[in-house]
Amino acid sequence: MNREMMNNPEEKKLYDKFCEKNYIPIFSQPWWLDAVCGEKNWGVHVLEKSGTLLGAMPYYVENRNGFEIITKAHHSQNNGIIINYQENMKYVARLDRQEEVINEMCDYIENLKVDKYEQQYHYNFTNCLPFKWRGYSEMVRYTYVIEDTSDMDKVCSDFKYVARNEIKKAEKFVTIKEGMNIEQFYEINKLSYDRQGIEVPFSLKLLKRIEDACVMNNCRKILYAIDENGNIHSVAYLVWDDESLYFLINGSNTEFRYSQSNSLLIRESIRVAHELGKKFDFEGSVLQPIEHIFRSFGAEQKLYFRIYKSFNSDMDENHVNSWAKNTDVF
């Protein structure tokens, strides 16, 4: 892989300036990528013409079993190509801009000499055709979003009766409080994985980096459900950008599942989005039980794309799955 291309300080400076003046989802912000990837493990390529940045592609590179893969950054729903449009740009011109930028990024990806490319895109990205013409493939994924949180009464009226009943039950057992040290949060969250007999797919070290970065950027809140005896039933880690609040990490103590505390915790997390004037993004799941929970809170299904292409047949023969657990590797 061409690491010199990846760690181009001039491109990062251009991207920093662009992010300061434009809306960029939190998962593609330079400070977020520094936290979840490490400064040397992510790069960005920008397309600039006549002093105008037409597009950018922040990306994370992971070495897995000796193969270099552009893949999903830790705790990041999406990265991928960001396209900059002129104000009042005609639809046909927007399509032209998309094709131009995507072709430039494909050239760049292929010159990097990575073994595989795969990124998840924001649900606002809808044009996969330029990728398809270059031999890339796409897979549909889903997230769940409450677009308008301005009226909490209206939001709650859209909850399915099951969710409303669980919230009423939870209110008899727990209250929702704010603030918890990150070590305690990690231990409570770990209980959800212990129940399934699997390791937590991220380290406390990584979570601390996320915590430090989010505190510095004033864009996180920790909520937890606690009973009158001081037992913590469930926890949620919320982060946000200029448009959306994300239900980033959620965990429960399985000993107290009877309380249905997580449903109350979700409602109060949505209330935080309401208070901040933001959309609420559940971040989605392909697991049917989790999807049913998100759907029960009246969230709108949003499809987004995972775009990928392999450049190394040896990697495919070894069945290297770069979408396995995103452990902390640095």
Summary of the structure (lengths in Angstrom):
residues: 330
radius of gyration: 20.7
end to end distance: 18.4
largest distance: 64.3
contacts: 997
relative contact order: 0.17
helix: 41%
strand: 27%
